[in-house]
Amino acid sequence: MTSPTKSTSSYRNQASQRVLHLLAMFVGPQETRGVSELSRATGMNKNMVHRALTTLLEAGHVVRDASGERYQLGYRILDLHVGGDVLDLRALCRPTLERLHTLTGESVFLSIIVGGNRVNVDWIEGQGRRVSFGQRGRSVPLHCTKMSRLLLAHLSDAEIEEYLARAAPLDQLDALFPDAGVTTAESVWADIRQMRGADHITWRSAKQFGAAYVAFPVPGVDGRLHAIVTIGGPMERFDPERAAALDEIKSTIDRLRQRCLAFVPPPVVVTDRAPP
């Protein structure tokens, strides 16, 4: 005969397993789940799904979406300790890049700081003519383009001063990046002052690519940046401030930002001299 204590323990263990199994169903690019599809995917009946969802809702690990009918991960899930060295930024950001590309049809780039340079670690190229040197791993000094300067702007003043001193003379690469004009410390700092605190920035690269861009900083929990996400397209078809999907673009970026706020960005060392 099974003792009440053993029976109760077994029931609680099964219930915990159902909750954890259900939580695992929210891993992946699909952002929301419904009760019926969760029931089919897990083999649980709908009552079991409801009970497990109630547990997750009360703990803040899932929340209802705007419709009130479906569920998505709550940001409490990101309170779980995950070391910065195990955060796969590309994997975390890839669904966002794909969504932005679907919304706009244009090129989308994910860029980080590596040494004294901006490096595109992932991107999706739009159709038609190119609007950037988008090769993965290509280095661009932090002072040379608007995209790079957005990353530079989120460093401390001391880090920026140290970088600019090491990158001098700042105009040595102007021929490679003609849209920047004559690069001076004053012009770099002017851009930095405009970029700091901005939700996003827009600009046009008329001379080099004939393209328009919008870029969004993606900060971590301590305010430093993980990366920037940039959308770019030919000026004749892409105006980032008038894009039909602009509200949805911002909403998509905001969801990514919320996810990334749980993680501490890796330390940035900008002591490398900009490449000649």
N, C-alpha and C positions, 0 to 999 in steps of 0.2 A: 504494500500500500504506500502510495507516495505521500510524504509528509506535507502539511500545508506550507511549511517554510520553503521546502524544495520546489513545490509547485509554483509558489509566488515568485521565487527567484527565477525559475525557468521562464515564467510569463514576462517578467520584466526584461530578461535578456532578449527574448524574442521581440518585444516591443522596441528595445533599443536598436536591435539589428534592423528592424523595419525603418526606424527613423534615419539611421545612417545610410541605409540602402536608398531611401528616398532622396536624401540630401545629395547623394552621388549622381542622381539623375539630372541635377542642375549643372553639372560640369560639361562644358562644351560651348560652341558658338551660339546655340539657340538661347535666347534671353529669357523667354517665359515658358511656363508649362501649365497645362490644364489638368484638372483632376482625372478626367477620363483617359487622357494619354498617359498620365502617370500610372494609372491603374493597369492599363494594357502593358506598359513597359516593365513594370515590376511584378506583375502577377498578383498584386494585392487587390482585394475588393475595394470599392470606393469608400466604405466606412473606415477601413484601415488607413487608406490614404488621407482621409480627412483628419483622423486622430493624429497621424504622424505630422501632417502639415500644421495642425494646431500647436503641437509641441515646438516645431521649428519657428512658427510665427511668434509664439510667446518668448522664445529666446532671441528673436531678432535675426535668425539665420536666413529666413526667407521673408518676403513681404508681398503683398498683393500689388499687381500692376495697376495702371491708371484705370483700367476697365473694371477692376474689382473682382473679376472672374478668373484671372490667371495669376500665377505666382512666379517670382523671380528671386534670385539671391539677394538677401539683405546684406548691408555692408558690415553688419556685426561679424559675418563670416571672416572678414579680413582682419578682425582683432586677433585671430589665431596667429601665433608667432611664426613668422617665416623669415629666415635670415636673408639679407640682401644678396648673399652669394648664390642663393638658389632661385631667385626670381628670374624667370625667363621672360624678359621684357618683350621680345619679339612675339612669343606665343600669346602673351597677354594682350598685345596690341593688334595682332593680325586680324581678328574679327572686326575691329573698328576700321582698319584700313580697307577691308573688303566692303564694309557697309558704306564708307565714304566714297569709294570708287563706284559703287552701284548707284548712289544718290546723284553723283555729278558726272560720271563717265570720264573724269579727268585723272591725271597722275596724282598719286598719293605717296608721301615719303615719311619714313620714321627715322629721325636723326638724333644722335647722341654726341657727347663730347668724348673724344679719345685724345689724351695729351692736349696739345694746343690746337686741335682741329675738330671740325664737324665731320662726322662720318654717317652716311646713310646705311643703316643696318637692315632695312627692309623697305620695299616700295612695290607699287603696282603701277605699271606704265599705262597711260591713256592711249586711245587710238589716234592715229595720225602722226603729225610731226612731233618730235621730241621737244620738251620744254625745260629740260634740265639734264645735266650729266648725272644720271641716276644710278650709275653702277654701284652695286653694294660694295662697301669698303673704301670708296674713293674719299680721300681726305681733302677738306677745304679749310684753310686757316680761319680761325674764329672771327677775324676782323674784316674778312674780304667780301661778304655778301650779307644781305638782310637776314637770310635764313640762319647763317652762322652767328650773326650779331645777336639774334634773339637768344641763342644759347649763352653767349658771352654776357648778356645783360643780367642774367640771373646768378652770376657769380658775385662775390663780394668785391667792393671797390679795390681792396688790396690785391686780390687775385687778378683783377682786370689790369691794374697798373703793372703788376709783375709780368703778365702776358704781353702787354703792349711794349714794355721795355725789351723783352726778349725777341719780339717779332719785328722790331725796327731794322731797317727803314720800312714803314708801313705801306709805302706806295710801290714797293718792288714788284708786286703782283698785279698792279692796276691794269696792265695790258691783257691779262687773262680774265679779268672781271670788269669789263668796261662800264657796266651800269653803276658801279659804285662811285665813279668819278675819281677825283684825286683823293686818296685816302690819307687822312691825318688823324692824330689823336683826338683833335677837336670834333671831327666829323663822326668818329666812332662813338665818342661820349654823347654827342647830340642824339644819335640813334638810340643809345642805351637809355637815356633819360625818357625818351618817348615810349620805349618798349616796356620799361619797368611798370608793373601794375596793370598792364593792358591784358584784357581777356584774350585778344588775338591781334595780329597785325596783318595788314594787306600792303602789297606793293606791285609794281610793274617792272618787268625786265625788258625794256623796249629794245635796247641795242643788241643784247646777246641772244635772246630767245623769242622776243616778241610775245611774252607770256605774262599772265597775271597770277598772283599767288595770295593765299591766305594761310597763316601759320598759327598754331595753337600751342602754348606751353603746357606741359603735363607735369605738375609738381608731385613731389612725394610728401610724406607726413611731416617732414621738417622744413618744408618750404623750398628746398632745393629741387632742381629739375631732374626728372628721369630722362626726359626726351622732349622733342617737339614733333608735332604732326603737321605736315604741310600739304596743301592741295594746290596744284598748278595746272593751268591750261592756256591754250592760245588766246590772246586778247580778243580776237574776233568772235570767240564763242563763250569765253568765261570771264564774268565780272563777279568777283567773290562777294562784293557787298550787295549785289542784286541777284545773286543766285536764287533760283526758285526754291531750292531745298535748304536755304541758309538756316532756317529755324531747326530743321531736322539735323543738319550738320552740327550745329551747336549742341543740340540735345545728345547726339551721339558722342561728341567729345566730352560732354559733362559726365556721361556714364563711365567713360574710360577714366576720367580724372578721379571719380569717386573710388573706383577700384584701385587705382595706383596710390591713393592717399594712405593706404595701409602699410606701404613699404617705404623703407628708408633708401634713398638713392645711394649708389656706391660713391666713395670719395672721388673727387675730381682733382687731378694734378695737371696744371697747365704750364709746367715748366719746360715742355718741349718747344723748341724753336719752330716757328712756322716753316714748312718746307719751301725751298727756293723755287 
